[in-house]
Amino acid sequence: MAARRTAGEATRGRLIGRDVDLASLRSAWTGTADAGGRGVLVSGAPGIGKSALVATFAADVDGSCVLSRCTPPPAPPLRALSEAALGAMTGGAAHTEINEGIFGAGLRTLLGAGDAADSQHNPLVVGEALLRLLSSCPDTPVLWIVEDLHWADAEMIEVLDYVSDHLNQHPVLLLATTRDVAAADGTRVVGRWAGHPDVGLIELGRLSDADAALLVDDALGGAAPASFVEHALRIGEGTPLLLQEYTRESVVSKALHLQDAAWRFDEGRAPSIPRTYRDAVERRVRSLPPLPRRNVQLAALVGREIDAVLLQRMGLDRDEAAAVADDAVRAQLAIVDWSDDGRVRFRHALTRDAVAASMAPSVRKDAATNALSALTEQELGDNELEVAAVLAEAAGETSRARKLLVESARRAVRVGATATALARLDLADALPMEVEGGLAARELRLEALALAGRAPEALELAPQLLADMRQADDQAGIYRVVVARARAAGSLGRWEDAADHLDDVIPDGEVGGAPVDVLSFRAIAAIELGDVAGAEALAQRALEAGADAGVSRCEALEVLGRVARETSYEVAGVHFAAAAKAAEDAGLLLWQARALIEVGLGEATLRGGMSGFTAAYDRAVQCGALGVSAMAAYNLANINGFGFRTGEAAMWAERLISTASTTGAAKLEAMGWAMLGRAHALDGQRAKARLAGDRARMAASDDCEVDGLAAGLCEGLSDLGVGDVESSVPLFARSVERLLEMPVPTATAPWCIAPVVLAVHDHPLTAAAREQLVTPAFLGVPVMQFARFLVDEVIAGRAGDRVALDSARAGFDDLRERHPALADRLSIFLAHLRALVAIAALEDGWGTPLEDLQRAEQVLDEGGFSKLARWAAGVARDAGAPQRRRGKGKADVPEVLQPFGVTAREFDVLCLLGDRLTNREIAEQLVVSPSTVKSHVERLLHKTGRRNRVELAELAELVR
């Protein structure tokens, strides 16, 4: 077996997760050699890896290297600059000429060799002397490293201000490290140089989970157990130093040990806080005077955020409470988060733990008892409940702590904050439990799991809990458990099961005797099962029975909106808006998210907008409702797919797949794969699209809707995406057949494509597909009506019915005028459909097929869909139309970009992004619309794997 390295050794020669930062430093070094010096400021929190990055880079440079380090006060003025001067001279710098010239006084000041006249500090003279000295090193360019610049004295900062302004005249790369802006002692340095033209800024953030896991493995010299990696990631929060120290101490404590040539992890022996980190924190705590020390420790006892108002409620006077944050920041225990309204937080979760642990046990118990007494004399808000629970546990009152946590979880469930509720219940479960308390906590857990969309866990918990409720003869509890169980079944699409659970507790089948929450959710189940009339009656009954506020009212209004949507999206929108307002007024985030999804459906259907879905997703994530966030993600993937915004469609589809697989919602996961397949199909990635269709069918086998989506979007559309129309016909026919098997077919994506393809090829299913487009549920959806008018146009043109043909075209144009925003968002989609219709028009000799094809080619090309544009151009060419130059690109696409499928037009956009132009400015230069530019940018991000416009601009600079 190969020799293993001890924890920590492996990372000395390897820097993980900083490849981009190293590349930036190397680019700066190359620029120094070619065009003159510059500065780079590396900023970040303590332990984030600033020194490791600098050391790794310095080991690779070919030139002189001069190192100086700033030290905390008290230290002699200009000490670090004197160290740099001495280092340069030791390395062979030619100092004699400088010493004898006009800048000799500056050099003698640095070396401490001047007389009284020389010793007068002149930043210009000292700075110029140092630059000339560094430039005279025998090996140039020169790398000058200044560590811990946040400790620099005022005189040194003045010299460096001069140096930074004149670096470009010397072959010197000044590389300095400093604490980030969030630290009080880093603000003056970072803020001073942030906008300097010759000083770059590298801000080091926490490692990603993937990189942090690699660092742990590397520190061990082998693969760490997954359980330890998860544990270490939670402890280390992406800070390299903490991760390394924690891994090392876990080996020392034998929590991590080798067994059978593999690492094993014993969590029971794992250290809670790395010793070196704890010692450093305790030194900072001890630096505080007694009263501020006690108050900072009290703040750490109750949470990571330092809240002056809360500290006042816990017994501190106003001035004491206000001073705690400042004291903690000065002691480098806390930071100000300017991205979050200037809130002050302990630097790290471990910092907070170490500060709290620095209190003697007896002192901690007395402080907690006194603070708890002061806090509970007042009415406790939601946040104060958890704080009171922490204080109760610290005071030794564990039973009281558990009750407070359960009550806190109850309030969180009430507003739909399911993630918070489950976290508090986890804390409560770790404390001693009373029998009755245990029953209440289990009921809350079931409800939270069901609302969060974690259905399998909820359904596993429900039967035994229901039996216990019946044994306790708790009828109200039985109702609550049954509703939660029905919600869980519904989130998995098992609506018949949900209805059966609810019907079991409706007395003698009479809805009048059931609680309003049973009625309102039974109405939800009814409409999901296609019983529209029954759903409306149940919703009205729930409102009449007292659902005047809260969850039941929101659900009843939601059902009424869905009923109204059968005939009018505008009327439905009134009900959904009322449901969202009722939820907002009651502070019910989850039900607000649900209502916003319904509002979003109206917005997307009538205008192609997405703000409702985005708001719903944010609210759902905020309250931990995974099931609702998955529904929002599905709709965002769907509407982006209609708009041919494939990058965004794929992103939301991937989020949906991830969330749905986590919650066990197989149907939603399948829908996610179908949406992802459509994005691949539109991009012309046939194999990926079909694979996504296979994954959809695997996730929800024997589901006719999923099979229909896969056949139409992942297979039929993938053939259309490369212009293979003939092959798509049987696939779209299968899609229609399967979707017609649904008890209540929904206006889903294939219905706006398949009927047009079938009509163009005079398929026998055309009539059935067209009939579906005029059912009430489809008539209110403009995108489906665009398809209907195109189908009618094909049928009329083929039959030679000029009146019907003119009527169909007029209907299409009128629909565009009534929904201009929607038509603009769907411009590429509609151009594609119009090109398909042109095939039939060419064959049968009606309409303006050549003009339609040429216009479609232009729209598809400008939208970045080169394969479809080539197909449209080919059809027009075969019909004798003159050909236009595709793409309108001013230059050929560079060879390095061709494997990514970047078109000439996209390359034009990329070049203008490199000039830092806005979408509107690019649109003006290329004579296209801003929305077209936006589509190009989205496709460039998707094709090249870049994350934002800045990275695209950097790519442009590399390839131009």
Disulfide bonds with the S-S distance in Angstrom:
none
